[in-house]
Protein backbone atom coordinates (compact mmCIF):
# COMPACT_ATOMS: atom_id res chain seq x y z
CA UNK A 1 0.00 0.00 0.00
CA UNK A 2 2.97 2.32 0.50
CA UNK A 3 4.17 1.88 -3.07
CA UNK A 4 3.53 4.79 -5.36
CA UNK A 5 4.39 5.79 -8.90
CA UNK A 6 7.50 4.15 -10.29
CA UNK A 7 7.99 1.85 -7.27
CA UNK A 8 4.59 0.31 -7.87
CA UNK A 9 5.29 -0.22 -11.58
CA UNK A 10 8.66 -1.80 -10.76
CA UNK A 11 6.87 -4.20 -8.42
CA UNK A 12 4.32 -5.12 -11.13
CA UNK A 13 7.06 -5.61 -13.73
CA UNK A 14 9.11 -7.78 -11.34
CA UNK A 15 6.07 -9.93 -10.57
CA UNK A 16 5.26 -10.37 -14.28
CA UNK A 17 8.86 -11.35 -14.98
CA UNK A 18 8.82 -13.87 -12.13
CA UNK A 19 5.55 -15.46 -13.30
CA UNK A 20 6.79 -15.76 -16.89
CA UNK A 21 10.03 -17.43 -15.78
CA UNK A 22 8.06 -19.75 -13.49
CA UNK A 23 5.78 -20.74 -16.38
CA UNK A 24 8.78 -21.53 -18.61
CA UNK A 25 10.22 -23.69 -15.83
CA UNK A 26 6.91 -25.57 -15.48
CA UNK A 27 6.81 -26.14 -19.26
CA UNK A 28 10.32 -27.61 -19.22
CA UNK A 29 9.49 -29.93 -16.31
CA UNK A 30 6.33 -31.02 -18.14
CA UNK A 31 8.33 -31.85 -21.27
CA UNK A 32 10.71 -34.03 -19.24
CA UNK A 33 7.96 -35.90 -17.40
CA UNK A 34 6.19 -36.62 -20.71
CA UNK A 35 9.21 -38.43 -22.18
CA UNK A 36 9.46 -42.22 -22.33
CA UNK A 37 12.43 -44.53 -21.74
CA UNK A 38 13.07 -45.16 -25.43
CA UNK A 39 14.18 -42.50 -27.85
CA UNK A 40 12.09 -42.00 -30.97
CA UNK A 41 12.62 -40.05 -34.17
CA UNK A 42 10.91 -37.09 -32.49
CA UNK A 43 12.07 -37.27 -28.86
CA UNK A 44 14.99 -38.35 -26.74
CA UNK A 45 14.61 -41.00 -24.06
CA UNK A 46 14.92 -40.65 -20.30
CA UNK A 47 15.87 -43.02 -17.55
CA UNK A 48 13.04 -44.19 -15.35
CA UNK A 49 13.39 -45.44 -11.78
CA UNK A 50 10.37 -46.45 -9.71
CA UNK A 51 10.60 -46.19 -5.97
CA UNK A 52 9.85 -44.62 -2.66
CA UNK A 53 12.05 -41.97 -1.04
CA UNK A 54 15.05 -43.91 0.28
CA UNK A 55 18.76 -43.46 0.77
CA UNK A 56 19.68 -45.32 -2.44
CA UNK A 57 17.04 -44.04 -4.85
CA UNK A 58 18.95 -41.01 -6.20
CA UNK A 59 22.01 -43.22 -6.79
CA UNK A 60 19.83 -45.52 -8.91
CA UNK A 61 18.61 -42.52 -10.91
CA UNK A 62 22.18 -41.29 -11.47
CA UNK A 63 23.01 -44.75 -12.80
CA UNK A 64 20.38 -44.29 -15.55
CA UNK A 65 21.96 -41.08 -16.90
CA UNK A 66 24.13 -40.91 -20.01
CA UNK A 67 27.71 -39.65 -19.92
CA UNK A 68 26.47 -36.32 -21.29
CA UNK A 69 24.82 -35.59 -17.94
CA UNK A 70 28.02 -34.29 -16.34
CA UNK A 71 26.44 -31.89 -13.83
CA UNK A 72 23.19 -33.43 -12.63
CA UNK A 73 20.82 -31.84 -10.16
CA UNK A 74 17.66 -33.07 -8.47
CA UNK A 75 14.28 -31.40 -8.93
CA UNK A 76 11.41 -32.24 -6.59
CA UNK A 77 8.62 -30.86 -4.49
CA UNK A 78 9.51 -29.84 -0.92
CA UNK A 79 7.18 -32.55 0.38
CA UNK A 80 9.24 -35.22 -1.40
CA UNK A 81 12.43 -33.67 -0.01
CA UNK A 82 10.97 -34.09 3.48
CA UNK A 83 10.26 -37.78 2.76
CA UNK A 84 13.90 -38.28 1.70
CA UNK A 85 15.06 -36.58 4.90
CA UNK A 86 12.80 -38.88 6.94
CA UNK A 87 14.41 -41.88 5.23
CA UNK A 88 17.83 -40.44 6.03
CA UNK A 89 16.95 -40.00 9.71
CA UNK A 90 15.44 -43.49 9.88
CA UNK A 91 18.73 -44.97 8.65
CA UNK A 92 20.35 -43.66 11.87
CA UNK A 93 23.73 -42.99 10.31
CA UNK A 94 25.25 -40.13 8.38
CA UNK A 95 24.36 -40.59 4.73
CA UNK A 96 23.28 -38.11 2.10
CA UNK A 97 20.22 -39.42 0.23
CA UNK A 98 20.89 -36.82 -2.48
CA UNK A 99 24.42 -38.07 -3.25
CA UNK A 100 25.82 -34.55 -2.89
CA UNK A 101 23.74 -33.21 -5.79
CA UNK A 102 22.06 -29.81 -5.54
CA UNK A 103 18.33 -30.05 -4.90
CA UNK A 104 16.00 -27.57 -6.60
CA UNK A 105 12.37 -27.27 -5.56
CA UNK A 106 9.51 -27.18 -8.03
CA UNK A 107 5.91 -27.31 -6.86
CA UNK A 108 4.62 -28.34 -10.29
CA UNK A 109 5.90 -31.83 -9.50
CA UNK A 110 3.62 -33.70 -7.10
CA UNK A 111 4.93 -34.91 -3.77
CA UNK A 112 5.61 -38.60 -3.42
CA UNK A 113 2.85 -38.82 -0.79
CA UNK A 114 0.20 -37.27 -3.03
CA UNK A 115 1.19 -38.93 -6.31
CA UNK A 116 -0.49 -42.26 -5.76
CA UNK A 117 -0.56 -43.29 -9.44
CA UNK A 118 1.96 -45.84 -10.71
CA UNK A 119 4.32 -44.36 -13.26
CA UNK A 120 3.73 -40.72 -12.31
CA UNK A 121 6.96 -38.75 -12.01
CA UNK A 122 7.53 -37.09 -8.65
CA UNK A 123 11.23 -36.18 -8.99
CA UNK A 124 13.77 -35.62 -11.76
CA UNK A 125 17.53 -36.12 -11.76
CA UNK A 126 19.45 -34.68 -14.68
CA UNK A 127 21.69 -32.12 -16.31
CA UNK A 128 19.68 -29.10 -17.48
CA UNK A 129 22.78 -27.43 -18.93
CA UNK A 130 23.42 -30.21 -21.45
CA UNK A 131 20.08 -31.96 -21.64
CA UNK A 132 17.76 -29.03 -22.26
CA UNK A 133 17.82 -26.16 -24.71
CA UNK A 134 16.04 -22.81 -24.53
CA UNK A 135 15.80 -20.89 -27.80
CA UNK A 136 15.03 -17.17 -27.49
CA UNK A 137 14.32 -15.94 -31.05
CA UNK A 138 13.74 -12.33 -29.94
CA UNK A 139 16.36 -12.16 -27.18
CA UNK A 140 16.20 -13.17 -23.54
CA UNK A 141 14.56 -10.07 -22.15
CA UNK A 142 10.93 -10.16 -21.18
CA UNK A 143 8.87 -7.56 -23.00
CA UNK A 144 6.30 -5.68 -20.99
CA UNK A 145 3.59 -3.55 -22.58
CA UNK A 146 1.72 -0.86 -20.70
CA UNK A 147 -1.74 -0.19 -22.13
CA UNK A 148 -3.66 2.67 -20.58
CA UNK A 149 -6.10 3.11 -23.49
CA UNK A 150 -8.02 -0.13 -24.21
CA UNK A 151 -9.70 -0.23 -20.76
CA UNK A 152 -9.73 3.52 -20.16
CA UNK A 153 -13.54 3.73 -20.02
CA UNK A 154 -13.43 1.40 -17.00
CA UNK A 155 -10.58 3.41 -15.47
CA UNK A 156 -8.25 0.39 -15.70
CA UNK A 157 -4.75 -0.15 -17.00
CA UNK A 158 -3.58 -3.34 -18.72
CA UNK A 159 0.01 -4.50 -18.26
CA UNK A 160 1.05 -7.49 -20.36
CA UNK A 161 4.34 -9.34 -20.23
CA UNK A 162 5.63 -11.89 -22.70
CA UNK A 163 8.72 -13.75 -23.73
CA UNK A 164 9.10 -15.93 -26.79
CA UNK A 165 11.03 -19.06 -25.89
CA UNK A 166 11.21 -22.50 -27.39
CA UNK A 167 12.10 -25.23 -24.90
CA UNK A 168 13.30 -28.70 -25.75
CA UNK A 169 15.02 -31.74 -24.33
CA UNK A 170 18.00 -32.39 -26.59
CA UNK A 171 20.26 -35.06 -25.06
CA UNK A 172 19.28 -38.71 -24.79
CA UNK A 173 19.11 -39.91 -21.18
CA UNK A 174 20.37 -36.61 -19.76
CA UNK A 175 17.42 -36.94 -17.35
CA UNK A 176 15.94 -39.68 -15.20
CA UNK A 177 12.40 -39.58 -13.88
CA UNK A 178 11.73 -41.00 -10.44
CA UNK A 179 8.20 -42.39 -10.61
CA UNK A 180 5.67 -43.80 -8.19
CA UNK A 181 6.07 -47.60 -8.04
CA UNK A 182 3.38 -50.00 -9.26
PEQUI-V613353 format. One record per run of one state. SS is the DSSP state (helix for helix, strand for strand, loop for the rest). FROM is the first residue (numbers start at 1). TO is the last residue. If there is no record, write none. Layout:
# PEQUI-V613353
ss = <SS | SS>
from = <FROM | FROM>
to = <TO | TO>
This chain:
# PEQUI-V613353
ss = <loop | helix | loop | strand | loop | helix | loop | strand | loop | helix | loop | strand | loop | helix | loop | strand | loop | helix | strand | loop | strand | loop | helix | loop | strand | loop | strand | loop | strand | loop>
from = <1 | 5 | 35 | 47 | 51 | 57 | 64 | 73 | 77 | 78 | 92 | 103 | 106 | 112 | 116 | 121 | 127 | 128 | 132 | 136 | 143 | 148 | 152 | 155 | 158 | 163 | 166 | 170 | 175 | 180>
to = <4 | 34 | 46 | 50 | 56 | 63 | 72 | 76 | 77 | 91 | 102 | 105 | 111 | 115 | 120 | 126 | 127 | 131 | 135 | 142 | 147 | 151 | 154 | 157 | 162 | 165 | 169 | 174 | 179 | 182>
